[in-house]
Amino acid sequence: MDFWASFWNIIWIFLWSFVFIAYLFALFRTIADLFRDHSLNGWWKAVWLIFMIFLPFLTVLVYLIARGPGMAERDQQQAAAARSAADSYIQTVAGTSPSDEIAKAKALFDAGTITEPEYQALKAKALQ
């Protein structure tokens, strides 16, 4: 009898721990979304935060129901912005292709800026 009582107590503790951690994830996610949302002014954000302090579970639930679709849209916008920033960074860091380098060197050679040996050296370097 004692074993089963302690077993169910442990299961009960795990269940409530899971519920509490899930709530904390939802709470912090909601707060992050609240501050990321530019359509709400500061007063509305303050009202949401005050309600989250005094009625935390109910307020998070209402926020997720009322503003859930907007959370997904803001997530998609942030992901798209991060993706485009990463792509532009990669393009600036990666440099150009060998054919672009050779074309630039050819343009410099045709303009008379560099000599034939310099053009050949740049061409060989681009092909490496």
C-alpha positions as CSV (number, residue, x, y, z in Angstrom):
1,M,0.0,0.0,0.0
2,D,2.8,2.4,0.9
3,F,4.6,1.7,-2.4
4,W,1.6,2.5,-4.5
5,A,0.8,5.7,-2.6
6,S,4.3,7.0,-3.1
7,F,4.3,5.9,-6.7
8,W,1.1,7.9,-7.4
9,N,2.5,10.8,-5.5
10,I,5.5,10.8,-7.8
11,I,3.3,10.6,-10.9
12,W,1.3,13.5,-9.5
13,I,4.4,15.6,-8.9
14,F,5.6,14.9,-12.4
15,L,2.2,15.8,-13.9
16,W,2.1,19.1,-12.0
17,S,5.7,19.9,-12.8
18,F,4.9,19.3,-16.5
19,V,1.9,21.6,-16.3
20,F,3.9,24.3,-14.5
21,I,6.8,24.2,-17.0
22,A,4.4,24.2,-19.9
23,Y,2.6,27.3,-18.4
24,L,6.0,29.0,-17.9
25,F,6.8,28.4,-21.6
26,A,3.5,29.9,-22.6
27,L,3.9,32.8,-20.3
28,F,7.3,33.8,-21.5
29,R,6.3,33.2,-25.1
30,T,3.3,35.5,-24.6
31,I,5.4,38.2,-22.9
32,A,7.9,38.0,-25.8
33,D,5.2,38.3,-28.3
34,L,3.6,41.2,-26.4
35,F,6.8,43.2,-26.6
36,R,7.4,42.3,-30.2
37,D,4.0,43.4,-31.3
38,H,4.3,46.9,-32.8
39,S,0.5,47.3,-33.3
40,L,-0.1,47.6,-29.5
41,N,0.8,50.8,-27.8
42,G,2.6,50.9,-24.4
43,W,-0.6,51.3,-22.4
44,W,-2.2,48.1,-23.9
45,K,1.0,46.3,-23.2
46,A,1.0,47.5,-19.6
47,V,-2.6,46.4,-19.2
48,W,-1.8,42.9,-20.5
49,L,1.2,42.6,-18.1
50,I,-0.9,43.8,-15.1
51,F,-3.5,41.1,-15.9
52,M,-0.7,38.6,-16.3
53,I,0.5,39.4,-12.8
54,F,-2.9,39.2,-11.1
55,L,-4.7,36.6,-13.2
56,P,-1.8,34.7,-14.8
57,F,-3.3,31.5,-16.1
58,L,-6.5,33.1,-17.4
59,T,-4.7,36.0,-19.0
60,V,-2.3,33.8,-20.9
61,L,-5.2,31.6,-22.1
62,V,-7.2,34.6,-23.3
63,Y,-4.1,36.1,-25.0
64,L,-3.4,32.9,-26.8
65,I,-7.0,32.6,-27.9
66,A,-7.5,36.3,-28.9
67,R,-4.1,37.0,-30.4
68,G,-2.8,33.6,-31.4
69,P,-3.1,34.1,-35.2
70,G,-1.2,37.4,-34.8
71,M,1.6,35.5,-32.9
72,A,2.0,33.1,-35.8
73,E,2.2,36.0,-38.3
74,R,4.8,37.9,-36.3
75,D,6.8,34.6,-36.0
76,Q,6.7,34.2,-39.8
77,Q,7.7,37.8,-40.3
78,Q,10.6,37.6,-37.9
79,A,11.8,34.3,-39.4
80,A,11.6,35.8,-42.9
81,A,13.6,38.9,-41.8
82,A,16.2,36.7,-40.1
83,R,16.4,34.5,-43.2
84,S,16.9,37.5,-45.6
85,A,19.5,39.0,-43.2
86,A,21.4,35.7,-43.1
87,D,21.2,35.4,-46.9
88,S,22.4,38.9,-47.5
89,Y,25.2,38.4,-45.0
90,I,26.2,35.1,-46.7
91,Q,26.2,36.9,-50.1
92,T,28.5,39.6,-48.8
93,V,30.9,37.3,-47.1
94,A,31.0,34.5,-49.7
95,G,32.3,36.9,-52.4
96,T,31.7,36.3,-56.1
97,S,32.0,33.4,-58.4
98,P,35.2,32.7,-60.4
99,S,33.5,33.8,-63.6
100,D,32.7,37.2,-62.0
101,E,36.2,37.6,-60.8
102,I,37.6,36.8,-64.3
103,A,35.0,39.2,-65.9
104,K,36.2,42.0,-63.5
105,A,39.8,41.3,-64.3
106,K,39.0,41.3,-68.1
107,A,37.3,44.7,-67.7
108,L,40.3,46.0,-65.9
109,F,42.6,44.6,-68.6
110,D,40.5,46.0,-71.4
111,A,40.5,49.4,-69.7
112,G,44.3,49.3,-69.5
113,T,44.4,49.4,-65.7
114,I,46.3,46.1,-65.4
115,T,48.8,44.4,-67.7
116,E,48.6,41.0,-69.4
117,P,50.7,39.2,-66.7
118,E,48.5,40.8,-63.9
119,Y,45.4,39.7,-65.8
120,Q,46.7,36.2,-66.1
121,A,47.6,36.1,-62.4
122,L,44.1,37.2,-61.4
123,K,42.6,34.7,-63.8
124,A,44.7,31.9,-62.3
125,K,43.9,33.0,-58.8
126,A,40.1,33.0,-59.6
127,L,40.3,29.5,-61.0
128,Q,42.0,28.0,-57.9
